[in-house]
Amino acid sequence: MLAEERRQRMVEMVAENATVSVAEFANLFDTSESTIRRDLDRLEAAGLLVKVHGGAASVETALTPAPFVAAEPTMAEKRDLHTPEKHVLAAWAAAQIQPDDFVYLDSGSTTQAIVEHLSDAACLATFVTNSVSLALALANCGARTIVIGGDVKAGTEAIVGPGALDALSRYNFSKGFWGANGVTVEQGFTTPDTSEAMVKLESMRHTRERFVLADASKIGVVTPVTFSRFEDATLVTCGVVDPVISGLSNVVEVSA
């Protein structure tokens, strides 16, 4: 296939699918990803598509802003949303935890579900969390548990504030798991609350392996505060995932 024919087909694919990843193009045309990226540069310069992280989007898709959600559901409300997906993600996360790990668990309904899937060996790890209810659940399963000090938010049961940030600054975690209210490549991982975002950010700074657990309903959504760039953590997700997100190297898709 001639280069011009390939580029024409690339434009058609993006128009048909809204987004297409570099890996998908490379596999289809049996060519290198570097060649595809050069093609995308030329097609973007011609105004025929828009390059995005890991692929390309149609001009119409790129101009459509991600939905913005400012409200923060309560923990009780979160527990009733996407429950099967939460447990798929939680089971995957629990399987990553080894007896000698020093683990940070963020406040949230998905991270709290991890406790239900911990093996006896995983319960030998040491856990730190900013959630009162999660700390109690961990302690009840016999895991060594540290809960950081600070101010408790009634709605989300999260511990936040200067005391929480100070405590986190002294730890060094081997693995950490966080929830997110919104996920986009451009805005990264987002949450509605500034104080919770600060705790997420500080805990991530002190963690070697960082995992954000978010089902497909969170992808393409933006909430007020970014707590991490998209490329700075591994997204673990399930459901019908946008193909551009799906093709990225720091994305793990889990099936039931």
C-alpha positions in Angstrom: 0.0 0.0 0.0 1.3 3.4 -0.9 1.8 6.0 1.8 -0.9 8.3 0.5 -3.4 5.4 0.4 -2.4 4.5 4.0 -3.0 8.0 5.2 -6.3 8.2 3.4 -7.4 5.0 5.1 -6.2 6.4 8.5 -8.4 9.5 8.1 -11.4 7.2 7.2 -10.8 5.0 10.2 -10.7 8.0 12.6 -13.9 9.4 11.1 -15.6 6.0 11.5 -14.4 5.3 15.1 -13.9 8.8 16.6 -10.5 7.6 18.0 -7.9 5.1 16.9 -4.6 4.2 18.7 -1.2 4.2 17.2 -0.9 0.4 17.9 -4.1 -0.3 16.0 -2.9 1.6 13.0 0.5 -0.1 13.1 -1.0 -3.6 13.3 -3.5 -3.0 10.5 -1.0 -1.6 8.1 1.9 -3.8 9.2 4.2 -0.9 9.7 6.2 0.6 12.6 4.6 2.9 15.2 7.2 5.6 14.3 5.9 5.6 10.7 2.4 5.9 12.0 3.3 8.9 14.2 4.9 10.6 11.2 1.7 10.0 9.2 -0.3 11.5 12.1 1.9 14.6 12.1 1.2 15.2 8.4 -2.5 14.5 8.7 -2.8 16.8 11.7 -0.9 19.6 9.9 -3.5 19.2 7.1 -6.3 19.6 9.5 -7.7 16.1 8.8 -7.5 14.7 12.4 -6.1 15.6 15.8 -3.2 13.8 17.5 -4.0 12.7 21.1 -1.8 10.8 23.5 -1.3 7.3 22.0 -3.3 7.8 18.9 -5.6 10.1 16.9 -9.1 11.6 17.2 -11.5 13.0 14.7 -11.6 16.8 14.6 -15.2 16.7 15.9 -14.3 14.4 18.8 -11.4 16.5 19.8 -13.5 19.7 19.9 -16.1 18.0 22.1 -15.2 18.7 25.8 -15.2 15.9 28.3 -18.2 16.0 30.6 -17.5 18.0 33.7 -18.7 16.7 37.1 -18.3 18.8 40.2 -20.5 16.9 42.7 -18.9 14.4 45.1 -21.1 11.4 45.9 -21.1 10.2 49.5 -19.5 6.9 50.4 -22.9 5.3 50.8 -23.9 6.4 47.3 -20.6 5.2 45.8 -21.0 1.7 47.3 -24.1 1.2 45.2 -22.6 2.3 41.9 -21.0 -0.2 39.5 -20.6 -2.7 42.2 -19.6 -5.7 39.9 -16.9 -3.6 38.3 -15.5 -2.5 41.7 -15.0 -6.1 42.8 -13.3 -7.0 39.5 -10.8 -4.2 40.0 -10.5 -4.9 43.7 -9.7 -8.6 43.1 -7.0 -7.7 40.6 -5.5 -5.2 43.1 -5.6 -7.7 46.0 -3.7 -10.2 43.8 -0.8 -7.8 43.4 -0.1 -7.5 47.1 2.7 -9.6 48.5 3.4 -10.3 52.2 6.4 -8.0 52.4 4.7 -5.0 50.7 4.1 -1.7 52.4 0.8 -0.6 50.9 -1.1 2.6 50.7 -4.8 2.4 50.2 -6.7 5.5 49.3 -10.1 6.3 50.7 -12.9 5.1 48.4 -15.5 2.4 47.7 -13.3 0.5 45.1 -10.2 0.5 47.4 -12.3 -0.6 50.3 -13.5 -3.6 48.3 -9.9 -4.8 48.1 -10.1 -6.0 51.7 -12.8 -8.6 50.7 -10.3 -10.1 48.2 -7.1 -10.2 50.2 -5.5 -13.7 50.5 -4.1 -14.8 53.8 -0.6 -14.1 52.4 -1.6 -10.6 51.4 -2.9 -9.9 54.9 0.7 -10.2 56.1 1.5 -6.9 54.3 1.5 -3.6 56.2 -1.3 -1.2 55.1 -1.6 2.6 55.5 -4.8 4.4 54.7 -6.6 7.7 55.1 -10.0 6.1 55.5 -11.5 5.3 58.9 -13.8 2.6 57.6 -11.1 1.0 55.5 -8.7 0.9 58.4 -11.3 -0.9 60.5 -12.0 -3.4 57.7 -8.3 -4.1 57.4 -7.8 -4.5 61.1 -10.8 -6.9 61.3 -9.1 -9.2 58.7 -6.0 -9.3 60.8 -3.8 -7.0 58.7 -1.3 -4.7 60.3 -2.9 -1.3 59.7 -1.8 2.3 60.2 -4.4 5.1 59.8 -3.0 8.6 59.3 -4.1 11.4 61.4 -6.0 14.5 60.3 -9.5 15.9 59.7 -12.3 13.4 58.9 -14.7 14.3 56.0 -18.1 12.9 57.0 -19.4 12.3 53.4 -16.5 10.4 52.0 -15.0 9.1 55.3 -11.6 10.4 54.1 -8.9 11.8 56.4 -7.5 15.0 55.0 -5.7 18.2 56.0 -2.2 19.2 57.2 -1.9 16.4 59.7 -2.5 13.8 57.0 0.0 15.4 54.6 2.6 15.6 57.3 2.2 11.9 58.2 2.4 10.8 54.5 5.6 12.8 54.0 7.5 10.3 56.2 6.4 7.1 54.5 7.8 5.2 51.5 5.3 2.7 50.0 6.1 -0.2 47.7 2.6 -0.2 46.2 -0.4 2.1 46.3 -4.0 2.0 45.1 -6.2 5.0 44.5 -9.7 5.7 43.2 -10.6 8.6 40.8 -13.8 10.3 39.9 -12.6 11.2 36.4 -9.9 10.0 34.0 -8.7 11.7 30.8 -5.3 11.7 29.1 -5.3 15.5 29.0 -6.4 16.3 32.6 -5.1 13.1 34.1 -6.8 11.6 37.2 -9.2 14.0 38.9 -11.4 14.3 42.0 -13.9 16.9 43.1 -12.3 17.9 46.4 -9.1 19.9 46.8 -8.3 18.5 50.3 -8.6 14.9 49.1 -6.6 15.7 46.0 -3.7 16.9 48.1 -3.7 13.7 50.1 -3.8 11.6 46.9 -0.9 13.6 45.4 1.3 13.4 48.5 0.7 9.7 48.9 1.5 9.1 45.2 4.8 11.0 45.6 5.9 8.5 48.2 4.9 5.3 46.3 7.0 3.2 43.9 4.2 1.4 42.1 1.1 3.5 41.6 -2.3 2.0 40.5 -5.5 4.0 39.9 -8.6 1.8 39.9 -11.4 3.2 37.8 -14.1 1.5 35.8 -14.9 2.6 32.3 -17.7 5.0 33.4 -15.0 7.3 34.9 -13.0 7.5 31.6 -13.6 10.7 29.6 -15.0 12.5 32.7 -13.3 15.5 34.3 -13.8 16.7 37.9 -12.4 19.9 39.4 -9.0 18.9 40.7 -6.2 16.9 39.1 -4.2 14.8 41.6 -1.9 13.0 39.0 -0.9 13.2 35.4 -2.2 10.3 33.4 1.3 9.0 32.6 2.4 9.0 36.2 0.3 5.9 37.3 -1.1 2.7 35.9 -4.8 2.9 35.1 -6.5 -0.4 36.0 -10.0 -0.4 34.4 -12.8 -2.7 33.2 -15.8 -2.3 30.9 -16.1 -0.8 27.5 -12.9 1.3 27.3 -12.2 4.1 24.8 -9.8 2.6 22.1 -7.2 5.4 22.5 -7.0 4.7 26.3 -7.1 1.0 25.7 -4.0 1.1 23.5 -1.8 2.9 26.0 1.1 1.2 27.7 0.2 2.2 31.2 -3.4 0.8 31.0 -4.4 -2.6 32.4 -7.8 -3.9 31.3 -9.4 -6.5 33.6 -12.3 -8.7 32.6 -14.7 -10.5 35.0 
